[in-house]
Amino acid sequence: MSVLVNKNSKVIVQGFTGSEGTFHASQMIEYGTNVVGGVTPGKGGQHHLELPVFNTVADAVKETGADVSIIFVPPAFAADAIMEAAAAGIKVIICITEGIPTKDMIQVKEYLKDKSSRLIGPNCPGVMTAGEAKVGIMPGFIFTPGRVGIVSKSGTLTYEAVDQITKQNLGQSTAIGIGGDPIIGTTTKEAVELLMNDPETDGIIMIGEIGGGMEAEAARWIQANGTKPVVGFIAGQTAPPGRRMGHAGAIVGGADDTAAAKMKIMRECGIRVVESPAEIGEAMAEELKKAGKI
Amino acid sequence: MNIHEYQGKSILKSFGVRIQEGIVADTPEQAVEAAKKLQAETGTGWWVVKAQIHAGGRGKGGGVKLAKSLDDVKALSDQIIGMQLVTPQTGPQGKKVNKVLIAQDVYYPGESKTSEFYMSVLLDRAKGRNIIMYSTEGGMDIEEVAEHTPEKIFKEEIDPKVGLQGFQARKIAFNLGLSGDAHKDMVKFVAALYKAYEATDSSMFEINPVLKTSDNKILAVDAKVNLDENALYRHADIAAMRDESEEDPTEVEAGKSNLNYVKLDGNVGCMVNGAGLAMATMDIIKLAGGEPANFLDVGGTASAKTVEAAFHIILKDPNVKAILINIFGGIVRCDRVAQGVIDAYQNIGNIPVPIIVRLQGTNAVEAKKLIDESGLKVYSAIQLKDAAELVTKVLA
């Protein structure tokens, strides 16, 4: 089962023939992901990586039955690409692109309201169901199929958590990189909820960072509805206020944005919060033991 | 991106927002000329001399003064230009003032009392929509108003489908207690302000105070304008307003090498791939007994060239007593990064501080071997925990 993507997902790549799209599509195919084609306007009818190229997402859906799309188009055209995928009925849209203007994302969010699509990202590493489908840019070899789900705003910090879980001889169900922008399609709470309802996930790692209120919202939801152990980490305990730390959304504006404030709420809501990112794997193993899952 | 008050006001004015008029000056002589010109244009009898730096709280630090004569304009400009202005937002070292804005006096007496309001336009992240936040408590620190009298802060949410509507602007004017001409002028002010925000891809406008003059006009006395850097590609005119002298020179240099660097005050420098891991590495340094000297994301391709550029940037900071390199190799191979570190080390020559290299991911074992056999004074680790222990060890 797992969530969002699995071995039966039919994946198309928007921005297929560009250098990023080409490189990552090859890696995804190599991992065994069921990539069925791609979209590059004006190149419809050609073949790329031995797969068909389409002019529009609608054409791709019609011909291949695609239900998942991954987007590698440049920031100026990415909002348009997301809306095109939604209009064509793609169920899960994963946008890797970093640097989309906020105004464009306000419109995208509004556009998606009455559509059935779920957007993951933008500015994210993608979604990976270990052993089944890699729809993103993460290194596949660090994953081992297992029962720990991961939700994270950060790319390399997700890899860190994945690696620590593997080193504990546990494995991952699905890792969801939700992205580090101020406006993203799927919130921490929504991603946690998906994993909480997934029968193949026993424990959840939730990695946040400074800025915004998504971790607090997720923590309150977990307190009310949680049925599985959750381990949390918030990056940026040492970040100064008012400075943007790489990610467009990673900025301490007010008191609720700080790592300390988020960690406090998470602890109050029963989440096992670790101070050091080096302790994520161990903490998860301990919590799963306590819950009798290993 | 931040811009100066005078630049922000020029943007507002171009969208029909009434502002406190002013002319920018680099020298006391220019300031006097500006004051004369302003008098001719606006009839103002007094002037306000305002330091132009990218930080708030300028009045508290002595960067905003009232001049009642042209002699005052000259003397005050002479005093403010070149000063190291310390405000609650600049840190103790302050910021050097290079320009002053000579502005008209808008607090002149008249038929009614003047009032000051607060208004900002910004993104509500939770809703994914813009809001106009406003208050009757103008001219004060809004964080304090929010803490002590939150009932005096109002928010108006803008529906992205239709934009700001007339009834919303009227509601704002009513909530601010305005009637008659002042009410009408506020409605126009709010509409023009929101239009400017949208059209320029701004990420924040903060107008504090918005003034109702004694003759019932509404105008922006100050303007803090923040622009969405991701959207600057479609606003070349605004992008040209960037003032690099207001930024940390090392941060500017890092930007030119495509490194995302933020200078901090600690003693352990770091070099990391990915923003989240970079923040987490700063946290690790603190937990290991050090203080992070910087945030530095080298991005997805940590080549020898980027590593070398990053070394140069970090080593400019004399407080740095050790450097922690933390790379999780996914797409980027660790042995290549290790070779990059070794090459950079040899190119730079003698690096005076200990270096800890933690490489994990693709080819991590080969990478550790390369580092260990290089003969350089570099400590290597694979696990994050081991890297943290090494930080503690070298600081001891």
Chai-1 contact restraints between the chains, C-beta under 6 A:
chainA,res_idxA,chainB,res_idxB,connection_type,confidence,min_distance_angstrom,max_distance_angstrom,comment,restraint_id
A,G99,B,N230,contact,1.0,0.0,6.0,A-B,restraint_1
A,P101,B,D201,contact,1.0,0.0,6.0,A-B,restraint_2
A,P101,B,D228,contact,1.0,0.0,6.0,A-B,restraint_3
A,P101,B,N230,contact,1.0,0.0,6.0,A-B,restraint_4
A,P101,B,A231,contact,1.0,0.0,6.0,A-B,restraint_5
A,T102,B,D228,contact,1.0,0.0,6.0,A-B,restraint_6
A,K103,B,D201,contact,1.0,0.0,6.0,A-B,restraint_7
A,I106,B,G128,contact,1.0,0.0,6.0,A-B,restraint_8
A,I106,B,P160,contact,1.0,0.0,6.0,A-B,restraint_9
A,Q107,B,P160,contact,1.0,0.0,6.0,A-B,restraint_10
A,K109,B,G128,contact,1.0,0.0,6.0,A-B,restraint_11
A,E110,B,P160,contact,1.0,0.0,6.0,A-B,restraint_12
A,P139,B,G330,contact,1.0,0.0,6.0,A-B,restraint_13
A,S154,B,G276,contact,1.0,0.0,6.0,A-B,restraint_14
A,G155,B,G274,contact,1.0,0.0,6.0,A-B,restraint_15
A,T156,B,N273,contact,1.0,0.0,6.0,A-B,restraint_16
A,T156,B,G274,contact,1.0,0.0,6.0,A-B,restraint_17
A,T156,B,L277,contact,1.0,0.0,6.0,A-B,restraint_18
A,T156,B,F328,contact,1.0,0.0,6.0,A-B,restraint_19
A,L157,B,G276,contact,1.0,0.0,6.0,A-B,restraint_20
A,L157,B,L277,contact,1.0,0.0,6.0,A-B,restraint_21
A,L157,B,A280,contact,1.0,0.0,6.0,A-B,restraint_22
A,Y159,B,F328,contact,1.0,0.0,6.0,A-B,restraint_23
A,Y159,B,G330,contact,1.0,0.0,6.0,A-B,restraint_24
A,E160,B,F328,contact,1.0,0.0,6.0,A-B,restraint_25
A,P182,B,R125,contact,1.0,0.0,6.0,A-B,restraint_26
A,I183,B,G128,contact,1.0,0.0,6.0,A-B,restraint_27
A,E209,B,G276,contact,1.0,0.0,6.0,A-B,restraint_28
A,E209,B,M279,contact,1.0,0.0,6.0,A-B,restraint_29
A,G212,B,R125,contact,1.0,0.0,6.0,A-B,restraint_30
A,G213,B,A126,contact,1.0,0.0,6.0,A-B,restraint_31
A,A235,B,G276,contact,1.0,0.0,6.0,A-B,restraint_32
A,A235,B,M279,contact,1.0,0.0,6.0,A-B,restraint_33
A,A235,B,A280,contact,1.0,0.0,6.0,A-B,restraint_34
A,G236,B,M279,contact,1.0,0.0,6.0,A-B,restraint_35
A,Q237,B,D283,contact,1.0,0.0,6.0,A-B,restraint_36
A,T238,B,M282,contact,1.0,0.0,6.0,A-B,restraint_37
A,T238,B,D283,contact,1.0,0.0,6.0,A-B,restraint_38
A,T238,B,K286,contact,1.0,0.0,6.0,A-B,restraint_39
A,T238,B,P292,contact,1.0,0.0,6.0,A-B,restraint_40
A,A239,B,M279,contact,1.0,0.0,6.0,A-B,restraint_41
A,R243,B,V262,contact,1.0,0.0,6.0,A-B,restraint_42
A,M245,B,M279,contact,1.0,0.0,6.0,A-B,restraint_43
A,M245,B,F295,contact,1.0,0.0,6.0,A-B,restraint_44
A,G246,B,N260,contact,1.0,0.0,6.0,A-B,restraint_45
A,G246,B,A275,contact,1.0,0.0,6.0,A-B,restraint_46
A,G246,B,D297,contact,1.0,0.0,6.0,A-B,restraint_47
A,H247,B,A275,contact,1.0,0.0,6.0,A-B,restraint_48
A,S276,B,L287,contact,1.0,0.0,6.0,A-B,restraint_49
A,P277,B,A280,contact,1.0,0.0,6.0,A-B,restraint_50
A,A278,B,L384,contact,1.0,0.0,6.0,A-B,restraint_51
A,A278,B,K385,contact,1.0,0.0,6.0,A-B,restraint_52
